[in-house]
Amino acid sequence: MSSQPHIVLPWVVHRTRLPLLSWRCVDCPSESATTGAGRFRVNANGKLLDVWLLVRCVRCDRTSKLTVYERTPVSSFDPVELHGYHVNDSRLVASTLLDPALARRNRFALDWTDAWRLDAPPTPLDEAWPVRVEVAFRDPVPVRPDRLVARGLGLSRPEVQRRVKCDVPMRRSRIAGFTFTLMSVR
């Protein structure tokens, strides 16, 4: 990093919608599903509960279930959480879908294409150098820093590799904030 005075810009990554699920439909050749409006199904069997998150195929609209809890005693649920399952709380849908354990158990991956946006002020590429950018994540959206910087600055990824100094790996997805410095063209 340089000791010269520099401009500091804040960038913020927001989730715009829940990601699609990369998941093979059993009825059609589609490999994507969505949570749609976000609904749970809760089924009681005596003192045991099953909880599923309902997903729909994006092509044929077939509804399938992702197992959240299976044969779990009612007494082990937090009452607020259980109420959230019954009323289809949107925050609970999001936190459930984004849980890596749920993805492993139900064998799906998340497709974040077009599910996030970058809020960034204009970057004065012809003014004082270097320009320091602080990236913050409002939601845990996995984004590769090189792609994020390329989108935010309107540069190619090779140009980003040449001009950006960063302490985090640029080609490994991140969900936490980081800082980088944009150097001038020499």
Phi, psi and omega in degrees: 000150184267154177267002177293155174297146182214163177272138176245123181245138176266131172243144180228130177260126180241146170277131180263337178198171174289146180289159172285160176260132171275100189207130184282128177283144180277345182259335183220173182281007180294148177238025179226144176221161180226156175277353179057233180284349179082091182229144174253156169238127180243127181234128180258139174226092186069235180262014180248145180238146167246137177232129178234149170260125182274135177231155180237140174294137181286341182265304187258356177069017178292134178269135176230167182242136171256125182288121175264308175225144180228123177050054182256134179300136180304323183295342182274354180273140169291131183302324179293317179295316179299319176298320178300322176294321182290325183261007179056051180301125185296325177292324177290323175300312181297312182293326178292313181296324183277359180286119181299330179295322177296318179297318179295312182299321185259005175054060173221162175238162179261136178253107185270007181303126179059024180252009180214163175222158178249122173262113184218135175290159178302139181263118180284089185286352182245013182251215185302142179239152351281167176254125180256133181238130177253116183262127177240146179249118176284332180227154181284075180262117180285116182224138175285129181305322181296323178289321178297313181295318179300317179294316183293328182258349182071032180251161173284160179295323174299323178294322176299315180301324180285322191257351186252132173251125185213146181271357179249154177298127185283339184253017178241128183302143178230154173236006181238158183297159177204169180233143175220161179240129177264120183267158180286162177280131180239000000 
